[in-house]
Amino acid sequence: MNFVLFIIVLGALIFVHELGHFLVAKKCGMRVDEFGLGFPPRVFGKKIDETTYSINWIPFGGFVKIFGENPPDNPEAECLETGEERSFNKKNRGLQAAVLIAGVSFNIIFAWLVISASFVSGFPAPVGYYQDLPVENPRLILTQVLTNSPASQAGLRSGDAIVSVAANDSVLPDLTADSVSDFMNQHQDREILIGYERGNEKGEVRVVPVAGLVAERAAIGVGLDLIGTVKLPFFRALWESAKTTGVLLVEITKGLGKFFYKVFIFQADFSEVAGPIGIAGLVGTAASLGFANLLGFVAFISLNLAVINLLPLPALDGGRLLFVAIETVRRRPLNPKIVNYLNGIGFALLLILMLVITYKDIIKLF
C-alpha cells in the first residue's frame, strides 16, 4: 500500500513539474513532440495534434520532449525537419531559460498551494515554531526512532504519540521532550512502560534505557517534540504558506548543499538521505498520521525536487540553464557533441547516486 501511495504522489509531482515545461514551451511557440510519465518502454501512447501523450513502464520519472532541446550531433540534420522555427535551440535564450525554469517554478507553486490546503485542514506544527499562530491540541510525538535502538526493538515508530510513561516506582505526570528525556536518564537499565497511540491503534511497550546512545545520558533512541495543529482561514493560509514555503526552500537548499559538498570530498553519509524505497516508507508514515501530514510531506518532497533540479549538473534543469547562460555570454551555441556528452555523463552519475541511495534504503530494512 505504501508503494502504491508513493507512486501516486511521485506521479503527481512529476506531472506538475513536466506540465510546467509543457505549458511554457507551448506558450513560447515551441513544438512539443511528447509528454511522458515514467521512462520507456512505453505502456500507452496517444497522439493529439502534434504531441504524443505517453505512460511508460519505469515509474520513477517523466519527461517532455521538446523539438530541438537535445540538438543532434550534426546540426544540419535538424534543418531537414519541418518546423525549424519552432525548435527549442532556435528560440532566444530568454525563452529557453523560461521553459527550463518552468518545471521548478510549478513544483514551488504546487508546494505553496498544498501547504495552504494543509493549513486550512490543520497543519501539523511544533509548539513554539510559529510565534504568532496558535498551535492546538499538542501531543508528544516520536519524530525519530534510531535503528536497532531499544525503542526500535520494542516496536515504536516515528509518528507515534506518547500518552504515558511510567516505571515501577513512579509515573511521569507532565509529558514533554525534556521531562521524558530526564525520566529515561534517571531510569538507566530499568524497565520503562510507554503507552502510545498510532492512528486509531493504542498500545504499550516495555523498554530499557541504556547508556551510549546519547552523550552522557541514558536513552532509548528516539527524538521527541510537542506537535499540534495550526488551522487557518483560506486567505491567511495562503500568506502563511508562502512564508513557510520560503523558509523550507532555504533550509532544503542548505541541507542539500552540505550533502553534495560532502559527496565531492568523499565524506557523505548516504544514510542521511532517502531514495524511492525510503521515501515510500515515509509517505506511508505521513499518511498514517492524517491527511494534513501527508499534504505537508508531499509539499516537502515537491520543494526538494525543485531544489535538486536547479543544481548546475548536466541532465538537470540547472545544468541546462548553465549551458544557456554560457551560450548567452559566448553569443553562440555550444558544440552539440559536447553538450550531449556532458548530459550523458550527468545522467549516468545521477543514476549511480540513486542506485547507491536505494541500496542504503534496502540495507535499512534488514
N, C-alpha and C positions, 0 to 999 in steps of 0.2 A: 504494500500500500504506500509506504514511504517513497519507493522508487517511482511509482505512478504519479504521485503528487509532485515529486521533483521534476519529472518530465513535463508535466503541465506548467509548472512555474517557469522552468527553463525555456519551454516553448514560447510562453507569453513574453518573457524578457527579450528573447531573440527576435520575436515578431515585432516588438516595439522598436528595437534597435534597427532592424533591416527596413522597417516601414519608414523610418526617418530618412535613410539613404534613398529609398524608392521614391517617396513623395517629392523630396527636394530635387532629385535628379530629373524627374518628370517636369517639375516646375521650371527647371533651368533649361529645358528643351533637349535633354539627353535621351538617347534610345536605351531603354532597359530591356534586355533580352530574356532575363529570368529572375524570378523572385522565388527563392527556395528555402524551406525549413528543413534542417538536417543536412547532412552531406551525402553525396551519391554513394552507392547506386540508388536510382530513383524508384520510388514506390508508385507514385502517381504524378501525372503532369497534364495540365490543360492550357492550351494557348488561347489567350484572349487578346485580340488585336495583335500587337507586335510582341507581347510579353508572355512567356510561359510561366505558369504558377505551379510549383512542384513541391511534393513531400518526399523526403528521402529517408533511407534506412538508418543512417547513423544520426541519432537524435541530438548529439552534443554540439550544436552549431547551426548555422544558417548563412545565407549569402544573397546578395543582389548582384547579378551580372550586368554591368553597365558597359555598353559598347565602347571600346577604346580605353577602358580603365586599365587593363593589362595589355600594353601595346605589344604587337608581335615583334620578334627579333628583327624582322625585315619590315621597316615602316612602309615600304612601297606596297606591301600586300594589303594594307588597310584601304588603300586608295581603290582597290578593285571592288570593295564592298559599297553598296548603296548607303546613303545617309551619312557620308563622311562628316558633313557639317554638324551632325548631332553626336559626334564622338566625344567622349569624356576628355581626351587629351587634346582636342581641338578647341575646347572652350577656354575662356580666360581663367587665370589662376584663382581669382576670387570665387568664381562659380565652382571650380574644382574643390576648393577648401570648404565651401558651404556644404557640398554633398558629403564630404568626408567627415565633417564635424556634426552632421545632422543626426547620425546614429547615437552618438554620445549625448547630444542635446535631448533627444527623445527619451533616453534612459533616465536622465536627470529630471525631466518634466514628469515622467511616469512615476518616479520615486516621490516627487513632491505631491502628486495627486493621491498616491497610495497612502502616504503618511497623513495627508489631510483626512482621508476616509477613516484611517485608524484613529485620529484624534476625535472625529465625530462619534465613532462607535466606542471609544475608550482606549486610549493609547497607554501601554504599559510603561511606567517610568519609575526610576528610583526616587525615594523620598529625599528631597533636598536638591535634586538635579535641576528642576525648574523653580527658580526663586519666586517668580510671580504667578505661578499656576498651582492650583490646589491639587494635591495627589490624594485620591480617595481609596479607601479600603486597602491600606498597605498590608502586605504579608511578607514573611521572611522566606525568600526563595533561594534555592540552590542554583547559583549562576555557573558553577563549575564543579565537576567531580573528577578528581585525578584518577588516571588508570591504575589499577592494582592497589588502590588505597583501601583502608578499612571501610570507607563509605561505599566505594565501588563494589567491593566484595560482599557487602551487606545487601546490595541491590538498589541503593539510592541512585537517582539520575538527575541530571541537570533539568531544572524546571520544577522539581518537586517543591511543594510548600511545606515548611516545617511548622507543625502545630503544637508540638510538645517535646520537651527534653527533660529527662529525669534519670536519676541514679537511685541506688538503694537507700541512700541517706538523705536525699533532697530532690526537690522539683524546682526547675528554673521558672520563676514567675513571669519574667519580662523577656520576651524573645526579640533580641536584636543581634546583629552580626557580632558586636563586641562582647555581649553577655554570653552568647553561645561559645565563642572562642575561648573566653576566660573559663567557662564551665568545663570545656574539654581539657584545658590545660590543668585544671585542678583535679581532674579525674584520670590522670595518666595510668594506663594499664588496668583500668577498672571498667566494667561493663556499663554502657550508657544505653538507655531506651529512648529511641527517637520516633515520634509519631509524625506521619507525613500524609499529604494529600497529593494525588496525581490525577488531575482531571476530576472525574467522579469517584475515583478509587481512593480508599483510605487504607492505611496500613501502619505497621510498627516494625522497626528493625532494631537489632542489638549490635552495637559497635563498641570497639575498644580503642580509645585514643592512644597513639603511640608517638614517641619522640622521633625526630629525624625528617619528618615531612615539612615542618616549618622551623626556621631557625629559633632555637632556644625555647620552643614551646611544644607541648603535646597537641596532636591534632588528628582528625580523621580524614583529611584530604579533600576539603570542599571549599568553595567560595560562596559567600553569603551576602545578600543585600535585601533591604526592605524595599519592596516594589509594589506600587499601587497602580491606579489608572488615572489618566487625565482626560476628561471628557469636555469637549468644547463645541460651541455653536459653529455653523458652517464657515462663516467669513473669518472668524477668529482662528479657526482651524487652518485655513489657507495661509494666514500670516505666520502662525507659529510653525507650521510645516515648512515654510520657506526658510525660516531661521534654523530649524532642525536639520534640514537638508544641507544647508551651508556648513554647519558645524560638522556633520558626518563626512562631507566631502573633504574637508580639511584633515580630519583625523584619519580617514582612509588613505589619503594621499601620503600623509606622514608615515603610516604603518607600512604601506607597500614600498615607499621609498627606502625605508630602513631594510626591508626584507630583500629587495633586489640589490641593494648595496652589499649586503652580506653574501648574496649569491655570487656577485662578481669577485669578492675577496675570499670565496670558498669557506664561509663561516655560517651559512644559512642553516637554520633549524627547520626542516620541512614539516616537522610535527606541528608547527605553529599555523600552518595553512591547511585548507581542506580542498580536495578535488571533488569530482562528481559524487563519489561514494560518500565522502564525509558530509557534503552539503545535503545529500539526500536524507541522511540521518538527522541533520539539523533542521531541515524543513519539516520532518515528521515531528520532532520535538516541539517546534514552534506551533505547529498545527494543534498538537495535544494541549497546548496552553490557552487556546482560544483563537478566534478569528482575527482579533486585533493584533495579537502577537504574530500571527502568520503574515498579516499585511506589513507589519514593521520589518520582518525579516526579508520579505520579498523586496521591499524598498532598499534595504541594506545591500542585498545582492545586486540590484539594479545599479546602485551607485558604485559598487565595486567593479562591475563590468564597464561602467563609464570611465573610471579612472584607469583601469588596465588598458582599455582600448586607446587611451591618449598617450600611453608610453611610446616614446620615439623609437620603436623597434619595427624593422621591416615585417610586413604581413599584418600589422595592426594599423588602425586608422591613424594613430600618432606617427608611425613610420611613414605612411603615405603623405601625411601633412608635411613632414620634414622634407620629403622629396619635392613637394610642391614649393615649399619655401626656398629650397636650394635653386630650383629652376627659376623662381622669381628673381633671385639675386643674380643668377647667371644670364637671365633673359634668353635662355634657350633650353630645350628639353635635355634631360639626361639620356645617356645611351640606354635604349630599351633592354639590351642584353644584360647590362649591369643591374638595372632595376629589377628585372625578373630573377636574376641570380640572387640578389640580396633578399628579395621576398621569399624565395625558396629556402634560403638558409634560415631566415627568421621563422618561417613556418615550422621547419624541422626542429629548431631549438625550442619553440613553444610546445611542440608535440612531445619532445623528450622531457621537458619540465612537467607537463601534465602527466606523463607516464610515471615519473618519479613520485609526484604528489599522490597519484592514485595508488601506487604501490604502498606508500606510507599509510594511506587510508585503510587498505586491506590489512596491513600488519596490526593496526589499532583494533581490528575486530577480533583478534585472537590473543 
